[in-house]
Every structure is written in C-alpha cells, then in structure tokens.
Amino acid sequence: MAKNSDPVQRVDRQAVVTLPQHIDVPSTGQIREELLKVISRGAATLIADMTATLSCDHAGADAVARACQRALTNRTQLRLVATAHIIRRVLSLNGLDRLIPIYPAWKRRAPPQ
C-alpha cells in the first residue's frame, strides 16, 4: 500500500480498499489491518481492488481470508476485483473464489459533491 496516499475510498457505506502491486509477507500485516479496520468501522460493502496487484503469495491470500471471516461476522459484503490471471489463480488455489465474489472489473463511483 502506498504510504503517502489513503488506500481507502468511501461512498456512503461502501468502501474500496486499493491493494498494492505486490502482496507478500512484509506487506500482509498492513493489508490485513486495513481490511479489518474498514469492516469494523461499519462498511456495508467492502471492495478489495486488486486491479493493480501483480503478485500475491499465500500470506496475502490468508489476509483476504481473515477479512472474509470478519466480513461474515459483521454482515459486510466483501467483494474482490482482480484482473491478473495469476492473482485469480492464487485466490482459486486457496478456495477464496468459492467464498468471495471475484469480479474482473468494477465501475468506480465518483464521491458525492
């Protein structure tokens, strides 16, 4: 996640978290905490935007799985957007494609003026 910009965009009770290009052991803790924080703050829908993500290891998939568990507990709808074939494959190998809807694209809504 970029250190200088907020990876979270909110519109009403929907939150979009933009995930980094590389999700690996060093970045996983921060990613997991950001996803869990958004869910705990009452988002009705959380979209994890992985369109810029080029690599994701097992630790990254585990962070998404933990967010899925918290989302179920909090009745938050969790959705993933992943375009890279390798990312979709990692999510599939970890069974996340059976738990979380994964979309190839999404339409960004402009924040209210």
C-alpha positions as CSV (number, residue, x, y, z in Angstrom):
1,M,0.0,0.0,0.0
2,A,1.3,3.4,-0.8
3,K,2.5,5.2,2.3
4,N,1.6,8.7,1.1
5,S,-2.0,8.1,0.0
6,D,-5.0,6.7,1.7
7,P,-5.8,3.4,0.1
8,V,-9.5,3.6,1.2
9,Q,-12.2,5.4,-0.6
10,R,-15.7,5.7,0.9
11,V,-19.0,6.4,-0.6
12,D,-21.9,6.1,1.8
13,R,-21.5,2.7,3.5
14,Q,-19.4,1.3,0.6
15,A,-15.6,1.2,1.0
16,V,-13.0,0.5,-1.6
17,V,-9.5,-0.6,-0.5
18,T,-6.9,-0.4,-3.2
19,L,-4.3,-3.1,-2.7
20,P,-0.7,-2.7,-3.7
21,Q,1.2,-4.2,-6.7
22,H,2.9,-6.9,-4.6
23,I,1.2,-8.6,-1.7
24,D,3.7,-10.6,0.3
25,V,4.8,-11.3,3.8
26,P,6.2,-7.8,4.5
27,S,3.0,-6.0,3.3
28,T,0.4,-8.6,4.6
29,G,0.1,-7.3,8.1
30,Q,-0.7,-3.7,7.0
31,I,-3.2,-5.0,4.3
32,R,-4.9,-7.3,6.8
33,E,-5.3,-4.5,9.4
34,E,-6.6,-2.0,6.8
35,L,-9.3,-4.5,5.6
36,L,-10.3,-5.4,9.1
37,K,-10.4,-1.8,10.2
38,V,-12.8,-0.9,7.3
39,I,-15.1,-3.8,8.2
40,S,-15.0,-2.9,11.9
41,R,-16.0,0.7,11.1
42,G,-19.3,-0.5,9.7
43,A,-18.9,-0.7,5.9
44,A,-21.9,-2.5,4.4
45,T,-19.8,-3.4,1.3
46,L,-16.0,-3.7,1.1
47,I,-14.4,-3.9,-2.3
48,A,-10.8,-5.0,-2.3
49,D,-9.4,-3.6,-5.5
50,M,-6.6,-5.8,-6.7
51,T,-6.6,-4.5,-10.3
52,A,-3.0,-3.1,-9.8
53,T,-1.9,-6.3,-8.0
54,L,0.7,-8.3,-9.9
55,S,1.7,-10.8,-7.3
56,C,0.2,-12.3,-4.2
57,D,1.6,-15.0,-2.0
58,H,0.0,-17.4,0.5
59,A,0.3,-14.8,3.2
60,G,-1.7,-12.3,1.1
61,A,-4.4,-14.9,0.4
62,D,-4.5,-15.6,4.2
63,A,-5.1,-11.8,4.8
64,V,-8.0,-11.8,2.4
65,A,-9.4,-15.0,4.1
66,R,-9.3,-13.3,7.5
67,A,-11.1,-10.3,6.1
68,C,-13.7,-12.7,4.7
69,Q,-14.2,-14.2,8.2
70,R,-14.6,-10.8,9.8
71,A,-16.9,-9.6,7.0
72,L,-19.2,-12.6,7.6
73,T,-19.3,-11.9,11.3
74,N,-20.1,-8.2,10.7
75,R,-22.5,-8.8,7.9
76,T,-20.3,-6.9,5.5
77,Q,-20.4,-7.9,1.8
78,L,-16.8,-8.5,0.7
79,R,-16.0,-8.4,-3.0
80,L,-12.7,-8.7,-4.8
81,V,-11.7,-7.2,-8.1
82,A,-8.8,-8.9,-9.8
83,T,-7.7,-8.7,-13.4
84,A,-4.4,-10.5,-13.4
85,H,-4.7,-14.2,-14.2
86,I,-2.0,-15.1,-11.6
87,I,-3.9,-13.3,-8.9
88,R,-7.2,-15.1,-9.8
89,R,-5.3,-18.4,-9.8
90,V,-3.8,-17.8,-6.3
91,L,-7.3,-16.9,-5.0
92,S,-8.7,-20.0,-6.6
93,L,-6.0,-22.3,-5.2
94,N,-6.8,-21.0,-1.7
95,G,-10.5,-21.6,-2.3
96,L,-11.3,-17.9,-1.9
97,D,-13.2,-17.9,-5.2
98,R,-15.8,-20.1,-3.6
99,L,-16.2,-17.8,-0.6
100,I,-15.9,-14.3,-2.1
101,P,-17.3,-12.9,-5.3
102,I,-14.4,-12.0,-7.7
103,Y,-15.0,-9.6,-10.5
104,P,-12.8,-8.8,-13.5
105,A,-13.6,-5.1,-13.3
106,W,-15.8,-2.6,-11.4
107,K,-17.2,0.8,-12.1
108,R,-15.8,3.5,-9.8
109,R,-18.5,5.8,-8.4
110,A,-17.5,9.4,-8.0
111,P,-17.7,10.7,-4.4
112,P,-20.6,13.0,-3.7
113,Q,-20.0,16.7,-4.4
